[in-house]
Amino acid sequence: MRSCLGTANQACHSDAFVSASLRQSHIPCAYGTAENRLHRAGVNSADRVLVTGASGGVGSAVVQLAKRRGAYVIAIAGESKLDSVRGLG
């Protein structure tokens, strides 16, 4: 199993003054977690996948990777984030 760990002093608040590459450094961890879970569940084109928190890091990765596997994806997100989640596929 893969996981992403860090100590409190390695965390930072992402705001306008932090570079885009640092703000996006969570992406490999989110996609690694999502891929691990989909693989362990054996998700394929015959499956339906319900994703709660689909607008978050791992949730949005699950939506995209499950769609790539051909699964039918049902995504749940807050009303203000629905357009961005729909944009994931």
NORCORUR-V957858 format. One line per field, one symbol per residue. burial: b if it has 16 or more other ideal C-beta (glycine too) atoms within 10 Angstrom, else e. A space follows every 10 residues. Layout:
burial->???
This chain:
burial->eeeeeeeeee eeeeeeeeee eeeeeeeebb bebbbebbee eebeeeeebe bebbbeebbb bbbbbbeebe bebebebeee beeebeebe
